[in-house]
Amino acid sequence: MLILRVVTKLKVGGVERGLLEEVSIIKKSAEFNYIIFVIEGINKDFFNEFDVVYHTSSKDLITNFNPDKINVLFCNKKIVNIIFLIRELNLLISSLDVIYIISSLWKSNLISIIVRFLKNKKIKLISFFHSSSYAHYIDRVISKFAFFVSDKCIYDSFSTKVIYEKTDVTVTDIIPFVFKDDLYFDGNLKSSNPYSFVFIGRLHSVKNISHAINIIYEIKSRGLNPKFDIYGPDEGEFSFLLELVNRLDLSKNVSFKGVLDSADFNKILLDYDFLLQTSLREGMASSVIEGMQRGLIPVVTPVGQIVNYCESGQNSIIIGDDINEVVKDIVRLYKDNRLNEVKFNAMKTVTDMPCFNDRYSNFLSLL
């Protein structure tokens, strides 16, 4: 069965991490295959661990389609080129035996919806929703419309689902962004640097990283020496954040590390005690889950699904309105010698969660 997977771009983020897991599942399947339709940008490094074939146009893909590999089409266009994108997507469906479109995020949903109507019942649309709130008004309108016209909807968490279906509490269409890596753990936690924090994600206003930097400032104001490393691509916030760091005299405490190489992920995270994430909105928050799995204590805002798996003082620290209270909670973990206890609790929380691979495999089996 041929599935057309439409994504906006290939970058660092939960949606994209989920895509890599999807490809891993598809590669092991004898029944399904993917064509990945990427609207914006070109990033061939993204699929380094997989055997894929790249294409520059729908005609190129149709002519050189390899059924034994994952076929990736880089359109390298913006959404303003919507007529071109619709034409390319429509050509693929007309020429190949595509059964389903699976789309994520509003730009992908927009072109998928239009092509779905053009093709009527030849193609079935599945919308994958990833956030418990909307980025802006356009996102709200298109996402709501996608929900109503899709043949099937899937969600990354309960908190995402309830903004579309407020009464249905079944879990068959929830595919949690819990990615369980096969990590060896011998029962001993490595000694990391005291008051060491890390953020992994986009440098975007929705991540509210300035609030995290203010928390670091409050810790330093108490005579402590916190370390906060920020990993991720700039999406409009770097200049603002750098200016804030300099203004607060935190250049020796806060470092911008660029994009974290996936090969270094496990080794680097061992250097920290806390994952600091002050997002304004999230769905499942996969980076928080991945940090907990590796023994990091999440210091997080209670948004999205986070409130359902993070319990302040037990496996995490929840950020409230008072920064001073947050700092007190962090310092208390060291003073009361509870750091390792809370780290173990964080790891156990993830161990007990249902994972993405199992749920996505089950979803495919029901198509």
C-alpha positions, 0 to 999 in steps of 0.5 A: 500500500502506497502512502503519500506523507506530506510534511512542511520541512525537515528540521529539529522537532517532535513532528520530525522525530516522529517522521523518522520513527514512521520511516523506521516502521515502514522500512520493516513493513512488507505491506506499506511504502512511503513517498515523503513530500517535503514542501520547504527546503532540502535536507538530505542529511535528515534521512542519513540512517535510511536507504532513501532515494531523492527526487526534485520533481513529481515527474522525476519521482514518477519516472524513477520511482523505486518501490524498494526504497523510501522516495523523498520529493523536495519541492523547495517551495514556500506556501505562496507557491500553492498552485505549484505544490498542488499540481505536483501533489496531484500529479503523483496521485494521478500517476501512482497508486497512492491510497492515503495522504497523511499530513501534519501541520497547517501548510501540509494540511492546506494543500492535502485538503485541496488535492483531496477534493480534486481527487474526490474519493480516489484518495483518503486523507488522514490528518495528524494533529500535534498541538493542544493549541493553535499557532495562529488564526490561519492554523486554527481555521485550516486545522479545524477544516482538516478535522471535518473533511479528513477520512481519519484523524490521529493525535499525539496526545489526549490534550491535542485530541480534546481541542477537536473531539471534546467527548470521545476519550478512546485511545485508538487514534492517539499515537503518543510521541513517546520514543523509547530508545534501547538504552542500556542502564546499569543502575548507576547515574553518572555524576553531572555538573551541579545546576546544569540545564539543557534545552533542545528544540527550535529557537522560536517565540513559542518556546519562550526561551527568554523565560528559561534564561530569566530562571537561570538569572535568578539561580545565579543571583543566589550566588550559584553558578548554573550552566544552560546549554541551548541546542537547536536551529534559529527560527527568529529568536536568536538575536533577541535571546543573545541580547538578553543573555548579554544584558543579564551578564550571563554569557559565561552561563548560557551557551548557544550550541547550534543543532545537536547531532543525533549521533551525539544525543545520548552522550551529551545529555549525560552532562546535565541534571535538568531539561529546562523547557518553558514553552507556551504550548506543546502537544506531547512534548517529545523532547521532555520525554526523551530527556526523562528517559535519560535521567534528566529532571524536566523543569517545565511549564504545565502545557499540553500533555506535560501535566499528565506525566509530570508531577512536581517534586516527584519526577519533575519541577513544574514552573508556576507564576513565581520564578523564586519558587521554581528556583527554591524547588531546584535548590532544594533537590540538592540540599535534601539530597533528592536529585537521584531519586527524582531522576529515577522517578523520571526514568520510570515514568517513561518506562511505564508509558505506551510508545509511538512505535507500537501505536503507529504500527497498530494504526497502520494495521487498521488501514 
